[in-house]
Amino acid sequence: MRLAPYGVMHDALKLQIMPPETVPRDWPTTDDSYPTIITAWMAEVADKIWPRWENGGWRGKAATFAEHETQSELQLAIRLYQGGGDTLGILSDLTGAETPFEGPRRDHLWHYRVEDARLDHPDYSGLELPSSVSTSIEYRTGKDGTANYPLYGGPELEATAFKRIFLQDAAGKRPEVLGLKELFQRPRPRAAATALNLPGFRWVTAHRNVHTGQHPAFPSGHCMQGILGGCTVYDQLVKAGQKPTAAERERLQKYMVDWGDRRVFAGVHYMSDNIASWTLLRRIIPHVFESEEITELAVEAIIRHSRVFADITAHFDRSSPALSMLLEDFPEAVGTS
């Protein structure tokens, strides 16, 4: 295979790498199934999506077709998301929600930047802020990657509480993403597109010339974060006797999946990175949440509200091993495309 491994991670991330088999903090102590689940999943993705990088070579059945499948996938991304070179503008004003704020147009590009927010980003630093600066969405989005949530109109939560639940509380349920990335070493799409001579491929960085993901592509951490964060928010609201309405539930589901979808729209993740994340979460969510309703929430969010999921089921070749793995884990979607 011509595609080379990603290589060395950013120094600041090396210290955070844990073995992929490390059990999530919130995994029930009476349940010893995690090593079996993660080991089986790693073996399956190495055969159906992307091989592992071990001892200086690619290991797994996927090594024989990963380059061809990657090229086909990137060509599909060019056609679906990058027509005319406008990677994110093709899906502007996504929620249709009332937006009574001054400032930048809140399309997917705006949300993508918010979710990788930096205090010094020029989009925010030059704004004239209102007197209520502490509650201004333009102020908050300069330092808080979840401050775009109110624009979705989901279940109402105070901003600080939402951030804590979505990011911190959900973290105890998340697999060791960096450990998985180090094992699979998948180059980012821009590197693969260059190696495969796909000049039509475009990507959008969240902030000037960098994207915060200074690490391999596979699997998508933002995709996992969005799903687990939304599930944790919903779970805590229900336990507190504040069960969201049907409309609030649907808007939360859209927010959950857009976190991962936007990375594909921007060209910093492959569609199959999301397949990897979705299938792993389908297998672990029933273990880290007590209620079956949370599994239903996540599955419905993915198959009904993810644009990338819809595009995969509609446009991937029927013989694709990655599509096969996805539909095996999400049989509810069979026949819906």
C-alpha positions as CSV (number, residue, x, y, z in Angstrom):
1,M,0.0,0.0,0.0
2,R,1.4,3.4,-1.0
3,L,-0.3,5.3,1.9
4,A,2.2,5.9,4.7
5,P,1.3,5.9,8.4
6,Y,0.5,9.3,10.0
7,G,3.7,9.2,12.0
8,V,4.6,10.9,15.2
9,M,1.9,12.6,17.2
10,H,2.1,16.1,18.6
11,D,4.4,16.1,21.7
12,A,1.7,17.4,23.9
13,L,-0.5,14.5,23.1
14,K,2.1,11.7,23.6
15,L,1.7,12.1,27.3
16,Q,-2.0,11.4,27.1
17,I,-1.8,8.2,25.1
18,M,-3.2,5.1,27.0
19,P,-3.5,1.6,25.7
20,P,-6.7,1.0,23.6
21,E,-7.7,-1.8,26.0
22,T,-7.9,0.7,29.0
23,V,-11.3,0.4,30.5
24,P,-13.4,3.6,30.5
25,R,-13.7,5.2,33.9
26,D,-17.5,4.7,34.1
27,W,-17.6,1.1,32.9
28,P,-19.5,-0.9,35.5
29,T,-17.1,-2.7,37.9
30,T,-19.2,-5.8,37.8
31,D,-18.8,-6.0,34.0
32,D,-15.5,-7.5,32.7
33,S,-16.4,-7.5,29.0
34,Y,-14.6,-4.4,27.8
35,P,-11.3,-6.0,26.8
36,T,-13.3,-8.6,24.8
37,I,-15.4,-5.9,23.1
38,I,-12.6,-3.6,22.2
39,T,-10.3,-6.4,21.0
40,A,-13.0,-7.8,18.7
41,W,-13.8,-4.4,17.3
42,M,-10.2,-3.6,16.6
43,A,-9.8,-6.9,14.7
44,E,-12.9,-6.3,12.7
45,V,-12.0,-2.8,11.6
46,A,-8.5,-4.0,10.7
47,D,-10.2,-6.5,8.3
48,K,-13.1,-4.2,7.0
49,I,-12.0,-0.5,7.2
50,W,-8.4,0.3,7.9
51,P,-5.4,-1.9,9.0
52,R,-3.3,-1.6,12.1
53,W,0.3,-0.3,11.9
54,E,2.5,-2.9,13.6
55,N,6.2,-3.7,13.3
56,G,6.7,-1.4,10.4
57,G,3.8,-2.7,8.3
58,W,0.1,-2.7,7.8
59,R,-1.7,-5.6,9.4
60,G,-5.2,-6.9,8.7
61,K,-7.2,-7.9,5.6
62,A,-8.0,-4.2,5.0
63,A,-4.4,-3.7,3.9
64,T,-5.2,-5.3,0.6
65,F,-8.0,-2.8,-0.3
66,A,-7.6,0.2,2.0
67,E,-5.9,2.3,-0.6
68,H,-8.5,1.7,-3.3
69,E,-11.4,2.3,-0.8
70,T,-9.8,5.5,0.5
71,Q,-9.4,6.8,-3.0
72,S,-13.1,6.1,-3.8
73,E,-14.2,7.6,-0.5
74,L,-12.2,10.8,-1.1
75,Q,-13.6,11.1,-4.6
76,L,-17.1,10.7,-3.2
77,A,-16.3,13.4,-0.6
78,I,-15.2,15.8,-3.4
79,R,-18.5,15.2,-5.2
80,L,-20.8,15.4,-2.1
81,Y,-19.3,18.1,0.0
82,Q,-16.7,20.1,-2.0
83,G,-18.5,21.2,-5.2
84,G,-17.0,24.5,-6.3
85,G,-14.5,24.3,-3.5
86,D,-16.9,25.5,-0.8
87,T,-16.5,22.7,1.6
88,L,-18.9,23.7,4.3
89,G,-21.0,26.4,2.7
90,I,-23.0,23.7,0.8
91,L,-24.9,23.1,4.0
92,S,-25.5,26.6,5.4
93,D,-28.0,27.7,8.0
94,L,-28.5,24.1,9.1
95,T,-31.0,24.2,11.9
96,G,-33.5,26.8,10.7
97,A,-33.7,28.1,14.3
98,E,-34.4,31.7,15.1
99,T,-31.0,33.4,15.6
100,P,-31.5,36.9,17.2
101,F,-27.8,37.7,17.3
102,E,-25.6,40.0,15.3
103,G,-22.4,38.6,13.9
104,P,-21.1,35.9,11.5
105,R,-23.6,33.7,9.6
106,R,-24.0,30.5,11.7
107,D,-23.5,27.9,9.0
108,H,-21.6,24.6,9.5
109,L,-18.3,26.5,9.1
110,W,-19.1,28.8,12.0
111,H,-20.1,25.8,14.2
112,Y,-17.0,23.9,13.2
113,R,-14.8,26.8,14.4
114,V,-16.8,27.2,17.6
115,E,-16.2,23.5,18.4
116,D,-12.5,24.1,18.2
117,A,-12.8,27.5,19.8
118,R,-9.6,29.5,20.7
119,L,-9.6,32.8,22.6
120,D,-7.3,34.5,20.1
121,H,-9.3,33.6,17.0
122,P,-9.7,36.8,14.9
123,D,-13.4,36.0,14.2
124,Y,-14.1,36.7,17.8
125,S,-11.3,39.0,19.1
126,G,-12.4,42.0,17.0
127,L,-16.1,42.0,17.8
128,E,-17.7,44.8,19.7
129,L,-19.4,43.0,22.5
130,P,-22.6,44.1,24.3
131,S,-22.7,45.1,27.9
132,S,-23.9,41.7,28.8
133,V,-20.6,40.3,27.7
134,S,-20.6,37.3,30.1
135,T,-23.7,35.9,28.5
136,S,-23.0,36.9,24.9
137,I,-22.8,34.0,22.6
138,E,-20.1,35.7,20.6
139,Y,-18.0,36.0,23.7
140,R,-18.7,32.5,24.9
141,T,-17.9,30.9,21.6
142,G,-14.4,32.4,21.7
143,K,-13.6,30.1,24.6
144,D,-16.2,27.4,24.9
145,G,-16.6,24.7,22.3
146,T,-20.2,23.9,23.3
147,A,-21.5,27.5,23.3
148,N,-23.1,26.9,19.9
149,Y,-25.6,24.5,21.5
150,P,-28.4,27.0,22.3
151,L,-28.8,27.7,18.6
152,Y,-30.0,24.2,18.2
153,G,-33.0,24.8,20.5
154,G,-32.5,21.5,22.4
155,P,-33.3,20.8,26.1
156,E,-32.6,24.0,28.0
157,L,-29.6,23.9,30.3
158,E,-27.4,26.6,31.8
159,A,-24.3,26.9,29.7
160,T,-21.7,25.9,32.3
161,A,-23.8,22.9,33.3
162,F,-24.2,21.8,29.7
163,K,-20.4,22.1,29.1
164,R,-19.6,20.1,32.2
165,I,-22.0,17.3,31.3
166,F,-21.3,17.2,27.6
167,L,-17.5,17.3,27.9
168,Q,-16.4,16.2,31.3
169,D,-19.1,13.8,32.5
170,A,-19.2,12.1,29.2
171,A,-15.4,11.6,29.2
172,G,-15.7,8.8,31.7
173,K,-17.6,6.8,29.1
174,R,-15.2,7.3,26.2
175,P,-12.8,4.8,24.8
176,E,-9.1,5.6,24.7
177,V,-9.3,7.4,21.3
178,L,-5.6,8.5,21.2
179,G,-4.5,4.9,21.9
180,L,-6.6,3.7,19.0
181,K,-5.3,6.5,16.7
182,E,-1.7,5.5,17.5
183,L,-2.5,1.9,16.7
184,F,-4.2,2.5,13.3
185,Q,-2.0,5.4,12.2
186,R,-4.4,6.5,9.4
187,P,-3.1,9.6,7.6
188,R,-5.4,12.6,7.5
189,P,-7.5,12.9,4.3
190,R,-5.3,15.8,3.0
191,A,-2.2,13.6,3.2
192,A,-4.0,10.7,1.5
193,A,-5.4,13.0,-1.2
194,T,-1.9,14.3,-2.0
195,A,-0.4,10.8,-2.1
196,L,-3.3,9.5,-4.4
197,N,-3.1,12.6,-6.6
198,L,-6.6,13.9,-6.0
199,P,-6.1,17.7,-6.7
200,G,-9.9,18.4,-6.3
201,F,-9.8,17.5,-2.6
202,R,-10.1,20.5,-0.3
203,W,-10.1,20.8,3.5
204,V,-10.9,23.7,5.9
205,T,-8.9,24.3,9.0
206,A,-10.8,25.4,12.1
207,H,-8.3,28.2,12.9
208,R,-6.1,29.7,10.3
209,N,-3.5,27.1,9.3
210,V,-4.0,24.5,11.9
211,H,-6.7,22.0,13.0
212,T,-6.6,21.0,16.6
213,G,-6.4,17.3,15.7
214,Q,-2.6,16.9,15.5
215,H,-2.9,13.2,15.4
216,P,-4.0,10.3,13.1
217,A,-7.5,10.3,11.7
218,F,-8.9,7.0,12.7
219,P,-11.4,6.9,14.5
220,S,-13.1,10.2,14.9
221,G,-12.9,11.6,18.4
222,H,-15.3,14.4,17.7
223,C,-17.8,11.9,16.4
224,M,-17.6,9.9,19.7
225,Q,-17.6,13.1,21.8
226,G,-20.8,14.3,20.1
227,I,-22.7,11.1,20.6
228,L,-21.6,10.3,24.1
229,G,-22.0,14.0,25.2
230,G,-25.6,14.1,24.0
231,C,-26.4,10.8,25.5
232,T,-25.0,11.9,28.9
233,V,-27.0,15.2,28.8
234,Y,-30.2,13.3,28.0
235,D,-29.5,10.7,30.7
236,Q,-28.9,13.2,33.4
237,L,-32.0,15.3,32.5
238,V,-34.2,12.2,32.6
239,K,-32.7,11.1,36.0
240,A,-33.4,14.7,37.3
241,G,-37.0,14.4,36.3
242,Q,-36.6,16.8,33.3
243,K,-37.2,14.5,30.4
244,P,-36.9,16.5,27.1
245,T,-39.9,16.9,24.9
246,A,-40.0,15.1,21.5
247,A,-38.9,18.3,19.7
248,E,-36.0,19.0,22.2
249,R,-34.9,15.4,21.9
250,E,-34.7,15.6,18.1
251,R,-32.7,18.8,18.2
252,L,-30.3,17.3,20.7
253,Q,-29.9,14.4,18.4
254,K,-29.0,16.7,15.5
255,Y,-26.4,18.4,17.6
256,M,-24.9,15.1,18.7
257,V,-24.3,13.9,15.1
258,D,-23.3,17.2,13.6
259,W,-20.1,17.2,15.8
260,G,-18.8,14.3,13.8
261,D,-20.4,15.1,10.5
262,R,-18.8,18.6,10.4
263,R,-15.3,17.0,10.5
264,V,-16.2,15.1,7.3
265,F,-17.7,18.2,5.6
266,A,-14.4,20.0,6.4
267,G,-12.3,17.3,4.9
268,V,-10.3,16.5,8.1
269,H,-12.0,13.1,8.6
270,Y,-13.0,10.3,6.3
271,M,-16.6,9.1,6.3
272,S,-15.3,5.7,7.4
273,D,-13.7,7.3,10.4
274,N,-17.3,8.0,11.5
275,I,-18.3,4.4,10.7
276,A,-15.5,3.2,13.1
277,S,-16.8,5.6,15.9
278,W,-20.4,4.7,15.4
279,T,-19.9,1.0,15.5
280,L,-17.7,1.1,18.6
281,L,-20.2,3.3,20.4
282,R,-23.1,1.0,19.4
283,R,-21.2,-1.8,21.3
284,I,-20.3,0.1,24.4
285,I,-23.2,2.5,25.1
286,P,-25.4,-0.3,26.5
287,H,-22.7,-0.9,29.1
288,V,-22.1,2.7,30.2
289,F,-25.7,3.8,30.4
290,E,-28.3,1.9,32.5
291,S,-31.3,2.8,30.4
292,E,-32.1,1.2,27.1
293,E,-33.6,4.5,26.0
294,I,-30.1,5.9,25.7
295,T,-29.1,3.3,23.2
296,E,-32.3,4.1,21.3
297,L,-31.5,7.8,21.4
298,A,-28.0,7.3,19.9
299,V,-29.1,4.8,17.2
300,E,-31.9,7.0,16.1
301,A,-29.7,10.1,16.1
302,I,-27.2,8.4,13.8
303,I,-29.5,6.7,11.3
304,R,-32.1,9.5,11.2
305,H,-30.2,12.8,11.6
306,S,-26.6,12.2,10.4
307,R,-26.1,13.5,6.8
308,V,-22.9,11.5,6.6
309,F,-24.7,8.3,7.6
310,A,-27.3,8.9,4.9
311,D,-24.6,9.5,2.3
312,I,-22.7,6.4,3.2
313,T,-25.8,4.2,2.9
314,A,-26.8,5.8,-0.3
315,H,-23.5,6.1,-2.1
316,F,-21.0,3.5,-0.8
317,D,-20.6,0.5,-3.1
318,R,-22.8,-2.3,-1.9
319,S,-19.7,-4.6,-1.7
320,S,-17.8,-2.2,0.6
321,P,-16.6,-4.1,3.8
322,A,-17.0,-0.8,5.7
323,L,-20.6,-0.5,4.7
324,S,-21.2,-4.1,5.6
325,M,-19.8,-3.5,9.1
326,L,-21.9,-0.4,9.6
327,L,-25.2,-2.2,8.6
328,E,-24.4,-5.2,10.7
329,D,-24.2,-2.9,13.8
330,F,-27.1,-0.8,12.6
331,P,-29.6,-3.3,11.2
332,E,-32.3,-0.7,11.7
333,A,-31.0,1.2,8.7
334,V,-31.2,-1.7,6.3
335,G,-33.6,-0.8,3.5
336,T,-33.9,2.9,4.4
337,S,-31.5,4.3,1.8
